[in-house]
Amino acid sequence: MTVTWDSLARGLADEMWAEGVLRSPEWRAAVEAVPRHRFVPRFFTQDPEGDWSETSSADEGWLTAVYRNEPLVTALAVTANGNRVTVSSSTKPGLMVRMLEALDVRDGHRVLEVGTGTGYNAGLLSHRLGADRVFSVDIGAELVATARVRLADLGFVPSLSVVHGATGLPEHAPFDRIIATCSLPKVPWAWAEQVREGGLVLVDIKRSVHAGNLVLLTRHADRLEGRFSSRWAGFMAIRDADVAPEVRSAAGDLADGTRSTTGLDPLPWSSLVPWFLAHARLPGELAFGYRGASDQGQPEWATFSAIDGSWCAVRIRADGNGRREVRQGGPTPVWSVFEAAHEDWLALGRPGWDRFGLTVTADGRHEVWLDAPDSEQRWLLPM
Ligand SMILES: C[S@@+](CC[C@H](N)C(=O)[O-])C[C@H]1O[C@@H](n2cnc3c(N)ncnc32)[C@H](O)[C@@H]1O
């Protein structure tokens, strides 16, 4: 029996409903009616060696893969040093729907999306609100051109623009909601100026790889303020130009570093909250990488490096006593800062994301707080 896309879309909606992320009949109707396969005619998969392969609509299994609750890489670009890197993807449907539900979209709302990508999310928004209330921008000119055609083929004509998303879209402001589907190190104040008072901004704040989370901010007269999502999520980082972002190489010469040992796992996803909090005391974005290879071909060291030359390297495998070697160099002892942030977080009773919030003001100040904005526990993120 031939499987049809609409039965697959219904299956996807059922799965997300059962998981509890899809909750409202309006978004359920959008998931069932907007054909994701029309936005993802091909996707790319990376094997463990790092090589990419393409699956297109001509391939068996493509249609069912597109209706799985999985993110799909949809655009690659080549960096100056010849690496193929992801520049666009179709977000995992469960995450997309979770964000749309959190955004509390009501009939008549006007929504700005930053990160058009394939156009699928703009399609869901257009189904829910009417395309004349949907505005979406991407830095990728070809992405926007392709999304425009795909949406128009389905009868949706939202306003799509090629701009750097940090500028927003002042000519179409004010918006009731702004949703970003790429991560940013800071919330641009331009967005606050373009969302009406009482309106919402949903954005993935990431200071470095994995260092942050989704935060839902309300526009007050003098600030944006709100709480982080209780579940962690991660988006690809914002790019400053329509090219492949360069991957900064990590760490100095391990032989030059000061030596110590640690009881902590160096992989950022093993301690997300303290990893984020450490960024209040770290010199800007850290590049994450691996160094060396074990006999089994696994990377030996996790490395982190900042733009000011600070770096650290930590062995991934612990010894029999649960300790790992550490090397650090440069002006800021990156690993020691992380260990101190981890200690502080333990002393606070290991609070989860749901207890943290963020306040952003017009001067660019970003303050993270525990439980309430006037809490004694606050972390100012460096400008
Ligand atoms: C995860 S994809 C978005 C997925 C999209 N919402 C969809 O439904 O397919 C992230 C997108 O952010 C875009 N992006 C990166 N930097 C940007 C910038 N400075 N301004 C606007 N968009 C940007 C990328 O080109 C990419 O298409």
Ligand as a Chemical Component Dictionary entry (heavy atoms), coordinates in Angstrom:
data_LIG
# 
_chem_comp.id                   LIG 
_chem_comp.type                 NON-POLYMER 
_chem_comp.pdbx_formal_charge   0 
_chem_comp.three_letter_code    LIG 
# 
loop_
_chem_comp_atom.comp_id 
_chem_comp_atom.atom_id 
_chem_comp_atom.alt_atom_id 
_chem_comp_atom.type_symbol 
_chem_comp_atom.charge 
_chem_comp_atom.model_Cartn_x 
_chem_comp_atom.model_Cartn_y 
_chem_comp_atom.model_Cartn_z 
_chem_comp_atom.pdbx_ordinal 
LIG C1  C1  C 0  17.423 26.183 11.769 1  
LIG S1  S1  S 1  17.384 27.179 10.337 2  
LIG C2  C2  C 0  15.744 27.831 10.339 3  
LIG C3  C3  C 0  14.683 26.837 10.033 4  
LIG C4  C4  C 0  13.441 27.449 9.484  5  
LIG N1  N1  N 0  12.702 28.210 10.460 6  
LIG C5  C5  C 0  12.585 26.416 8.789  7  
LIG O1  O1  O 0  11.389 26.307 9.105  8  
LIG O2  O2  O -1 13.103 25.724 7.918  9  
LIG C6  C6  C 0  18.295 28.625 10.825 10 
LIG C7  C7  C 0  18.292 29.689 9.782  11 
LIG O3  O3  O 0  18.832 30.879 10.333 12 
LIG C8  C8  C 0  19.386 31.578 9.259  13 
LIG N2  N2  N 0  20.271 32.647 9.709  14 
LIG C9  C9  C 0  21.574 32.574 10.107 15 
LIG N3  N3  N 0  22.059 33.789 10.356 16 
LIG C10 C10 C 0  21.061 34.676 10.115 17 
LIG C11 C11 C 0  20.952 36.094 10.190 18 
LIG N4  N4  N 0  21.995 36.851 10.543 19 
LIG N5  N5  N 0  19.768 36.660 9.893  20 
LIG C12 C12 C 0  18.717 35.911 9.513  21 
LIG N6  N6  N 0  18.754 34.573 9.407  22 
LIG C13 C13 C 0  19.920 33.950 9.710  23 
LIG C14 C14 C 0  20.117 30.491 8.479  24 
LIG O4  O4  O 0  20.433 30.918 7.159  25 
LIG C15 C15 C 0  19.130 29.351 8.556  26 
LIG O5  O5  O 0  18.314 29.303 7.421  27 
# 
loop_
_chem_comp_bond.comp_id 
_chem_comp_bond.atom_id_1 
_chem_comp_bond.atom_id_2 
_chem_comp_bond.value_order 
_chem_comp_bond.pdbx_ordinal 
LIG C1  S1  SING 1  
LIG S1  C2  SING 2  
LIG S1  C6  SING 3  
LIG C2  C3  SING 4  
LIG C3  C4  SING 5  
LIG C4  N1  SING 6  
LIG C4  C5  SING 7  
LIG C5  O1  DOUB 8  
LIG C5  O2  SING 9  
LIG C6  C7  SING 10 
LIG C7  O3  SING 11 
LIG C7  C15 SING 12 
LIG O3  C8  SING 13 
LIG C8  N2  SING 14 
LIG C8  C14 SING 15 
LIG N2  C9  SING 16 
LIG N2  C13 SING 17 
LIG C9  N3  DOUB 18 
LIG N3  C10 SING 19 
LIG C10 C11 SING 20 
LIG C10 C13 DOUB 21 
LIG C11 N4  SING 22 
LIG C11 N5  DOUB 23 
LIG N5  C12 SING 24 
LIG C12 N6  DOUB 25 
LIG N6  C13 SING 26 
LIG C14 O4  SING 27 
LIG C14 C15 SING 28 
LIG C15 O5  SING 29 
# 
